[in-house]
Amino acid sequence: SRAVRRRAAAIVEADSQTGSLWKTIVTIWDFTRPHTLLGTLISVPAVHLFAAAPFIASQGFAAVAPVLLKSTVLALVPALLINLYITGLNQIFDVDIDKVNKPYLPIPAGRLSLAGAWRACIGALSLAVVWAWVHFGARSWPLHLTLAGSAVLGTAYSAPPVRLKRSPFLAAFCIIVVRGLLVNLGFYCFAMEAFGVSGFASLDTRGIAAAAFFGVFGLVIALMKDVPDIVGDEMKGIRSLSVRLGPERVLQSATVILWGLLVGTAGFFGAGAASAAAAGQPFLALPRAALSLVALWSLRYAVASRRGVDARDPAGVFSFYMDVWRVFYASYLCLPF
């Protein structure tokens, strides 16, 4: 009957709309470069918990939790939006390179138009600015400088006429500063500010040590990220370090730095655990020993992942690169302890 046909047509149309919505969500998700978004999603709460640790020890978690939660959310929302802006902008200006290196990304794959990509980037940046201004006005310089510095360096990295990614050293500098210094020092100061300790005056040995660790890790990521992309970079005149020195040397350098970082971390916390145990302080010895073991496990995981990887095989290198990001996530998850 006519009523049955209308109902069937309505069901088909609803299914089509649902499928279209799901495709849009998947496209936007892929456009965010999820491994970087996840890095931000983990790092901002981890840095806040790290900053809050002394206050939790002295006041208890229940007393600190409301301030901690509010500060984390207020920082995390604009940080995720700035992350989307930076990674999206890079895809817009690298679209010709990505047609060779990453044809599965939304723009080269035809799933997202350049106009749509621009709208997503400008929308994310605008929302981040509005969010930070509405909630803080001109009061929180650590947060504003962290967000603005990340956005400026992200723009300079990808966009002409500056396009710092054409210089391997300046490109590495951008990644180290954002992932190592700005995220860790900036959000650490912002978190301390929430607990009543004045902004940049709150920087201490703990915060600087964490920033140094992730700065070195940022160098590893900076060296490794272009190794799988050597073909497209070479074709489009991007003189990355992998193009200049060869992917084998760059991959090996990144691997040695990562292994050195993890061995040094395991040794540092292992020595700290032994010292605390000798002083009769088991509550300090146990977490330090656990962190030393996590560093050794991460080293073993990275060594196993690196084994058999050919620097000239983009798929193999990219798989190892994603495993390095997993070690990066694990490092942040351990940071509060």
C-alpha positions as CSV (number, residue, x, y, z in Angstrom):
1,S,0.0,0.0,0.0
2,R,0.9,3.6,-0.3
3,A,1.4,4.0,3.5
4,V,3.8,1.0,3.6
5,R,5.8,2.5,0.7
6,R,6.0,5.9,2.5
7,R,7.1,4.2,5.7
8,A,9.8,2.2,3.8
9,A,11.0,5.3,2.1
10,A,11.2,7.1,5.4
11,I,13.2,4.3,6.9
12,V,15.7,4.3,4.0
13,E,16.1,8.1,4.2
14,A,16.7,7.9,8.0
15,D,19.3,5.2,7.5
16,S,21.0,7.3,4.8
17,Q,21.1,10.3,7.1
18,T,22.5,8.2,9.9
19,G,25.2,6.8,7.6
20,S,26.0,10.3,6.3
21,L,26.3,11.6,9.9
22,W,28.6,8.7,10.8
23,K,30.8,9.3,7.8
24,T,31.1,13.0,8.8
25,I,32.1,12.1,12.3
26,V,34.7,9.6,11.0
27,T,36.1,12.2,8.6
28,I,36.5,14.9,11.3
29,W,38.0,12.3,13.6
30,D,40.6,11.3,10.9
31,F,41.2,15.0,10.2
32,T,42.3,15.6,13.8
33,R,45.2,13.1,13.5
34,P,44.0,11.1,16.4
35,H,47.4,10.1,17.7
36,T,48.2,13.7,18.4
37,L,44.8,14.5,19.8
38,L,45.2,11.6,22.2
39,G,48.6,12.9,23.2
40,T,46.9,16.2,24.2
41,L,44.0,14.4,25.9
42,I,46.4,12.5,28.1
43,S,49.1,15.1,28.7
44,V,47.0,18.0,30.0
45,P,45.3,16.0,32.8
46,A,48.6,14.2,33.6
47,V,50.5,17.5,34.0
48,H,47.7,18.8,36.2
49,L,47.8,15.8,38.4
50,F,51.6,16.1,38.5
51,A,51.3,19.7,39.7
52,A,48.6,18.8,42.2
53,A,50.6,15.9,43.8
54,P,52.1,18.0,46.7
55,F,48.7,19.5,47.5
56,I,47.1,16.1,47.4
57,A,49.7,14.8,49.8
58,S,49.2,17.6,52.3
59,Q,45.5,18.3,52.0
60,G,44.0,15.0,50.7
61,F,42.5,14.3,47.3
62,A,38.9,15.2,48.3
63,A,40.0,18.7,49.2
64,V,42.0,19.2,46.0
65,A,39.7,17.4,43.5
66,P,37.2,20.3,42.7
67,V,40.0,22.8,41.9
68,L,41.9,20.1,40.0
69,L,38.9,19.1,37.9
70,K,38.0,22.7,37.0
71,S,41.5,23.6,36.1
72,T,42.0,20.5,33.9
73,V,38.7,21.0,32.0
74,L,39.4,24.7,31.4
75,A,42.8,23.9,30.0
76,L,41.9,20.7,28.1
77,V,39.1,22.1,25.9
78,P,41.1,24.9,24.2
79,A,44.2,22.6,24.0
80,L,42.2,20.1,22.0
81,L,40.9,22.8,19.8
82,I,44.3,24.2,19.2
83,N,45.5,20.7,18.4
84,L,42.8,20.4,15.8
85,Y,43.8,23.8,14.3
86,I,47.5,22.9,14.0
87,T,47.1,19.4,12.6
88,G,44.3,20.6,10.2
89,L,46.4,23.5,8.9
90,N,49.3,21.1,8.2
91,Q,47.0,18.9,6.1
92,I,45.7,21.9,4.2
93,F,49.2,23.1,3.2
94,D,50.6,19.6,2.7
95,V,47.7,18.3,0.5
96,D,50.0,17.7,-2.5
97,I,52.6,15.9,-0.4
98,D,49.9,13.9,1.3
99,K,48.6,12.7,-2.0
100,V,51.9,10.7,-2.2
101,N,52.7,10.0,1.4
102,K,49.2,9.7,3.1
103,P,46.5,9.4,0.4
104,Y,44.2,7.9,3.0
105,L,43.8,11.3,4.8
106,P,40.5,13.1,4.4
107,I,41.6,15.8,2.0
108,P,43.6,13.8,-0.5
109,A,41.1,10.9,-0.3
110,G,38.3,13.3,-1.3
111,R,36.3,12.9,1.9
112,L,36.8,16.5,3.0
113,S,37.1,19.6,0.8
114,L,39.7,22.3,1.3
115,A,36.8,24.7,2.1
116,G,35.5,22.3,4.8
117,A,39.0,21.9,6.2
118,W,39.5,25.6,6.4
119,R,36.1,26.0,8.2
120,A,37.1,23.3,10.7
121,C,40.5,24.9,11.4
122,I,39.2,28.5,11.7
123,G,36.3,27.3,13.8
124,A,38.6,25.4,16.2
125,L,40.9,28.3,16.6
126,S,38.0,30.8,17.1
127,L,36.4,28.5,19.7
128,A,39.7,28.2,21.6
129,V,40.2,31.9,21.7
130,V,36.6,32.5,22.9
131,W,36.8,29.8,25.5
132,A,40.1,31.1,27.0
133,W,38.9,34.7,27.0
134,V,35.4,34.1,28.4
135,H,36.7,32.0,31.3
136,F,39.9,33.9,32.1
137,G,39.9,37.4,30.5
138,A,43.5,38.6,30.8
139,R,44.2,36.9,34.1
140,S,45.9,33.6,33.2
141,W,49.1,34.4,31.3
142,P,50.4,30.9,31.5
143,L,47.4,29.5,29.8
144,H,47.2,32.3,27.2
145,L,50.9,32.1,26.3
146,T,50.8,28.3,26.0
147,L,47.8,28.4,23.7
148,A,49.0,31.4,21.7
149,G,52.5,30.0,21.4
150,S,51.3,26.6,20.2
151,A,49.0,28.2,17.6
152,V,51.7,30.6,16.4
153,L,54.4,27.9,16.1
154,G,51.9,25.5,14.5
155,T,51.0,28.2,11.9
156,A,54.6,29.0,11.2
157,Y,55.4,25.3,10.9
158,S,53.0,24.7,8.0
159,A,51.9,28.0,6.4
160,P,53.7,30.0,3.8
161,P,55.6,32.2,3.6
162,V,57.4,31.1,6.8
163,R,56.7,27.3,6.5
164,L,59.4,26.2,9.0
165,K,58.9,22.6,8.0
166,R,61.2,23.3,5.0
167,S,64.1,23.6,7.5
168,P,64.6,20.3,9.4
169,F,66.2,22.1,12.4
170,L,63.4,24.7,12.7
171,A,60.7,22.1,12.2
172,A,62.3,20.0,15.0
173,F,62.5,23.2,17.1
174,C,58.7,23.7,16.8
175,I,57.8,20.2,17.9
176,I,60.3,20.2,20.8
177,V,59.0,23.6,22.0
178,V,55.3,22.7,21.8
179,R,55.4,19.1,22.9
180,G,58.3,19.6,25.4
181,L,58.2,23.1,26.8
182,L,54.9,24.8,26.2
183,V,52.6,21.9,27.1
184,N,54.6,20.9,30.2
185,L,55.7,24.2,31.6
186,G,52.7,26.3,30.5
187,F,50.0,23.9,31.8
188,Y,52.1,23.2,34.9
189,C,52.2,26.9,35.8
190,F,48.5,27.2,35.0
191,A,47.7,24.3,37.3
192,M,49.9,25.8,40.1
193,E,48.1,29.1,39.6
194,A,44.8,27.3,40.3
195,F,46.2,26.1,43.6
196,G,47.2,29.7,44.5
197,V,50.9,29.6,43.5
198,S,51.7,32.6,41.3
199,G,52.1,31.7,37.6
200,F,55.6,31.4,36.3
201,A,57.1,31.8,39.8
202,S,55.7,28.3,40.4
203,L,58.3,26.7,38.2
204,D,60.4,24.3,40.2
205,T,62.8,21.4,39.7
206,R,60.0,19.0,39.3
207,G,58.3,20.9,36.5
208,I,61.6,21.7,34.7
209,A,62.7,18.0,34.9
210,A,59.4,16.9,33.4
211,A,59.7,19.4,30.6
212,A,63.2,18.3,29.9
213,F,62.2,14.7,29.6
214,F,59.3,15.4,27.2
215,G,61.5,17.9,25.3
216,V,63.9,15.0,24.5
217,F,60.9,12.9,23.7
218,G,59.7,15.7,21.4
219,L,63.1,15.5,19.6
220,V,62.6,11.8,19.0
221,I,59.1,12.4,17.5
222,A,60.5,15.3,15.4
223,L,63.2,13.1,13.9
224,M,61.0,10.1,13.3
225,K,57.9,11.7,11.9
226,D,59.3,12.5,8.5
227,V,61.1,9.2,7.9
228,P,58.0,7.5,6.4
229,D,57.3,10.6,4.3
230,I,60.6,10.7,2.4
231,V,59.1,9.9,-1.0
232,G,56.6,12.8,-1.1
233,D,58.9,15.2,0.6
234,E,61.6,14.6,-1.9
235,M,59.2,15.0,-4.9
236,K,57.8,18.3,-3.5
237,G,61.2,19.8,-2.5
238,I,60.8,19.5,1.2
239,R,64.4,19.0,2.4
240,S,63.6,17.2,5.6
241,L,66.4,15.6,7.7
242,S,65.5,12.2,6.2
243,V,65.9,13.6,2.7
244,R,69.2,15.2,3.5
245,L,70.8,12.5,5.6
246,G,68.9,9.4,4.5
247,P,66.1,7.6,6.4
248,E,68.5,5.0,7.9
249,R,70.6,7.5,9.7
250,V,67.7,9.6,11.0
251,L,65.7,6.6,12.2
252,Q,68.8,5.2,13.9
253,S,69.5,8.5,15.6
254,A,65.9,8.8,16.9
255,T,66.1,5.2,18.1
256,V,69.3,5.7,20.0
257,I,68.0,8.9,21.6
258,L,64.8,7.2,22.7
259,W,66.7,4.2,24.2
260,G,69.1,6.5,26.0
261,L,66.2,8.5,27.4
262,L,64.5,5.4,28.7
263,V,67.7,3.8,30.1
264,G,68.6,7.1,31.8
265,T,65.1,7.3,33.3
266,A,65.2,3.7,34.5
267,G,68.6,4.3,36.1
268,F,67.5,7.5,37.7
269,F,64.4,6.1,39.4
270,G,66.2,2.8,40.2
271,A,68.9,4.7,42.1
272,G,66.2,6.8,43.8
273,A,64.4,3.6,44.9
274,A,67.6,2.1,46.3
275,S,68.4,5.3,48.1
276,A,64.9,5.5,49.6
277,A,65.0,1.8,50.6
278,A,68.4,2.3,52.3
279,A,67.0,5.3,54.2
280,G,64.0,3.2,55.4
281,Q,61.5,5.0,53.3
282,P,59.4,2.2,51.6
283,F,56.6,4.6,50.5
284,L,59.2,6.5,48.4
285,A,61.1,3.4,47.3
286,L,58.1,1.5,45.9
287,P,56.8,4.1,43.4
288,R,60.3,4.9,42.3
289,A,61.0,1.2,41.7
290,A,57.8,0.9,39.8
291,L,58.6,3.8,37.5
292,S,62.1,2.3,36.9
293,L,60.4,-1.0,35.9
294,V,57.9,0.9,33.6
295,A,60.8,2.6,31.9
296,L,62.6,-0.7,31.3
297,W,59.3,-2.3,30.0
298,S,58.9,0.7,27.6
299,L,62.5,0.2,26.5
300,R,61.9,-3.5,25.8
301,Y,58.7,-2.7,24.0
302,A,60.5,-0.1,21.8
303,V,63.4,-2.5,21.1
304,A,61.0,-5.2,20.0
305,S,59.0,-2.8,17.8
306,R,62.1,-1.5,16.2
307,R,63.5,-5.0,15.4
308,G,63.3,-5.8,11.7
309,V,62.0,-2.4,10.6
310,D,63.5,-1.2,7.3
311,A,64.0,2.5,7.2
312,R,63.0,2.5,3.5
313,D,59.6,0.8,4.2
314,P,57.1,3.6,5.1
315,A,54.5,1.2,6.5
316,G,57.0,-0.5,8.8
317,V,58.5,2.8,10.0
318,F,55.0,4.3,10.6
319,S,54.0,1.3,12.7
320,F,57.2,1.8,14.8
321,Y,56.4,5.5,15.0
322,M,52.9,4.8,16.4
323,D,54.5,2.5,19.0
324,V,56.8,5.3,20.0
325,W,53.7,7.4,20.5
326,R,52.3,4.7,22.8
327,V,55.5,4.9,24.9
328,F,54.9,8.7,24.9
329,Y,51.3,8.1,26.3
330,A,52.6,5.7,28.9
331,S,55.2,8.3,30.1
332,Y,52.5,10.8,30.7
333,L,50.3,8.3,32.5
334,C,53.3,7.7,34.9
335,L,54.0,11.4,35.3
336,P,51.7,12.1,38.3
337,F,53.4,9.3,40.3
